[in-house]
Amino acid sequence: METIQHSLEQAFTKAIHAAFGVAADPLITVSATPQFGDYQSNAAMGLSKRLAAGGTKTSPRQIAEQVIANLDLGKMVDAPLGTRDIAGPGFINIRLSPSWLAGRLDEISRDPRLGVPRASAAIRTVVDYSGPNVAKQMHVGHLRSTIIGDAISRVIEHLHGAENVIRQNHIGDWGTQFGMLIAHLRHGTGNSPSVEGASVTPESHIADLEEFYRQAKKRFDEDAAFQDEARKTVVRLQSGEPAERDAWQKIVLETRRDYQPIYLRLNVKLREEDERGESFYNPFLADVVNHLKQKGLAVESEGATVVFVDGPDKPPMIIEKTGGGYLYATTDLAGVRYRIQELHAKHLIYTHDSRQANHFRQVFDTARKAGWAGNDVQLDYTPFGTMLGADGKPFKTRSGDTVKLKDLLDEAEERGYQIAKEKSGSRGTDISDEQLKAIGRAIGIGAIKYSDLSKDRTSDYVFSWEKMLSMDGNTAPYLQYAYARTRSIQRKAGKTDSPPAGINLTQPAELILAKHILRFGEAIEIVARDLKPHLLCLYLYDLATKFSGFFENCPVIQSEEPIRASRLALCDVTARTLAQGLDLLGIEHPEQM
Ligand code: ARG
């Protein structure tokens, strides 16, 4: 099903062509206030200039008149547009017919996609997000990347099909630090690699591993002989010695044991098979450097191999160190090439914090010049700001330590549980403790995700339990509650079929709600274009608010038929739209709260 915006665009494009024989974007937008109708075309001003340049002088108002004279909106409007629909210098206002809107909503209520069209041409997309580092805790920056990247992936999946979205978890599983870690592992007592209380056994947790990392680093910094051993170890690892390879694998496995459960708790779709860590690209790095040298893009400079991305006077991007050894940039260059040539992606998205802006700019620029990313490939870096504490400084625990994600999620679930308990207690409903825990989990985890997703990702954002768990405002609990309410209305109403007489929109609050529901597809398309999940949050928040307006003004269950059935249908489409929207954000929506 086409969006209303798109149907209008087609009708106007045709009218403009019929009137002036030119192809022009009709510049259709949603009207800012009801006084200007539901949608507007703002094309007349531009057309006037364009025609004047061609020698014909026509005022924007005259142009608007001629467009209208050629316009056929069919049943979308109650009467053909006239001069009263032209405002100011030449804006054309479009007021949609309530009966047409009702018919449209009726159709959408039967559409499993709720009127969201599939992309006209599916594009294969790779989304690179999360990317935790081995032997280290996942930090809040990784949390943001994970949450935002997953929402972006879900939205694109919805438009382009799941088969066209490839998630890639570029974990930091390679580099010189592994020499030190393996050497330290080997210094453990006998075969059980336990070091001063920090054991690396198959059962051990990342907290231990991180302590292990700290100790290895300390030893490395203090002990020259150990340093030497670590360096030799890294060479052995890189040349594929089985013993070193085994030890390395063990450390990677330990880390995966820590972050994989976090993805599950966060309701994030990343799985082990989405992992393409830095190590995966090892076999390609030498060739990447060679190719760039051949193309004259990479040169020797002070013993290293570098690319002067920003000109000879600016610091270059290093791709091979003096004496050998590749870098973060080399791996990402290999990644771009792999994703385009092997995964056949036409769109690459990297959701990582804004401090990596320069890195990705340089990588993209080089990949373009190298010919790996042609004009048919879109490269997007979708950065996000820093997560801040209430004090406006980077988010830390009270004692100033970095926050462990596991603890953060535990706290979220506990807080959500308390809210669920309170709510059910105050209404005297008897929900089992198990159900309350599930609802609490949805609330708590949903709150963390939603508070992140609902801010424009490019800005820093302040983490606040109070705000994110509030029942009012643009929060997860508010939306989840709105959803549960629509469901409870339906439960009270008992089983109903779709309204025999179709949906009828007579009250202003009904019309306002209906028009918003009909914009769902437009909202999703904008989110996918701008890669900004907060626009979906805003859409859903408006939807919940408009639903409240409807529910306060229009009795549902107490109404007589056929109004009752029509309003129940409106409740149902609202519920399904809320649910679909929350699903696209990866946020759960319990049936009851
Ligand atoms: N491991 C990196 C970090 O912790 C993130 C990886 C980002 N992805 C990429 N393709 N470079 O900062």
Residues whose N, C-alpha, C, O or C-beta is under 5 A from the ligand:
A	BS01	LIG	D128 S130 G131 P132 N133 H170 I171 G172 D332 H352
